[in-house]
């Protein structure tokens, strides 16, 4: 009798990786990918085998650490959210050129509808750009099964593999049949060692191999058990559906779809199967979560007269997540009875937690900044980004991880004063330190507030790389220790905080203020754990 477990998509993928002989997971927390690493961190098999499972400082370092583990023959996995792949892009794209030795899978969780993200970019384009094969599970069972296939494919072709998850797949549960774990790889080294040194002479040779391998990888996709062609009786329309969108399609046809269906879960796009579908059907409907990746590719594969419908032509929404109802409308089926949102869910706008240290920091900061006619606060990505909302309205920008310090610098160079940067402790060690080094080297007239809640609060309280070392880091970068000020963000300390902020704004140079108080959520958990002991 096979063993069954009720798992999130993230958890199914994580367990599949452990059972595939994983030796290390490298990640920076980011919703909706965080639970993958957390599941491995808490799993007995990972502890028994001493699988590497601590958080990295950012996605780029995670990618490079995993590439190093792959170089010596072990199976490694990198996990991040979609915008994290932008941070890791230099190493990720070049990993297609170096190739892999031990299996290397890069798991990226996309966030259509931007539930907790700045954009809804589609990571499949990165796989295509880097000529790296891509997998996209449709079910939790596929997530478990597919990760082992991805590791095997990585080692067969000596290339990293991209695994694309989306929010609903990552955070929904299903029963998964699981197997037995296989052993880890032994230590070994690449036979083609030259291609790991990306000198132009080596890379030119490798580039030709990569393109040739891509043709073979397309043949692998065409024969893959995860890509499936299903005949239909009604040939007026053929349907291409990928990832979780395939589930939405089948939910509308519980007794079987009357149209021919091509399910896509492994890329490069199998063009032969697409052409077969086109030859049999009068028109095509492409149903995919994210951007019109397949739809655009199909238009380049098929003859122009064939009608192709999807996100680009308006049958499906151009932005946001798909739903069974939006797919139903594209299929021309009558809608189900609609429910007003107020009948189902009471809206809960995000807000900083009551008792959060960021609240006290912003209260003091906004009171001081408003003393100036044109004070500007450049913020960053974390819980504290909620300072943009009422009642604080405390920040003016938030673009990407680490941009607060560098944008404050650019504004200061243009004459802006005061030019204040607000960044969290985890974001600072993720990608703020290099900006602070630029500021020190150039003597920028900025005030940097590193709001330290001693954790990575936005994603659930993971360890922060710089905890307990922020002052030493800033001193090592070159900030004058006299202008590294630590305050405790509490209502009773507000006047002291305001005094410190005024003094450092008045200082003509780089100053750092560190309001430090533990996240209220992790403090509760730590207190409860201490009580249990």
Buried (B, 14 or more C-beta within 10 A) or exposed (E): EEEEBEBBBBBBBBBBBBBBBBBBBBBBBBBBBBBBBBBBBEBEEBEEBEBBBEBBBBBBBBBBBBBEBBBBBBBBBBBBBBBBBBBBBEBBBBBBBBBBBBBBBBBBBBBBBBEBBBEBBBBBBBBBEBBBBBBBBBBBBBBBBBBBBBBBBBBEBBBBBBBBBBBBBBBBEBEBEBBEBBEBBEEEEBEBEEBBEEEEEBBEEBBEBBEEBBEEBBEBBBEBEBBBBEEBEEBEBBBBBBBBBBBBBBEBBEEEBBBBBBBBBBBBBBBEBBBBBBEEBEEBBBBBBBBBBBBBBBBEEBEEEBEBBBBBBEBBBEEEBBBBBBBBBBBEEEEEEEEEEEEEEEEEEEEBBEBBBBBBBBBBBBBBBEEEEEBBBBBBBBBBBBBBBEEBEBBBBBBBBBBBBBBBBBBBEEEBBBBBBBBBBBBBBBBBBEBBBBBBEEEBBBBBBBBBBBBBBBBBBBEBBBBEEBBEBBEEBEBBEEBBBBBEBBEEBBEEBBEBBBBBBEBEBBBBBBBBBBBBBBBBEBEEEEEEE
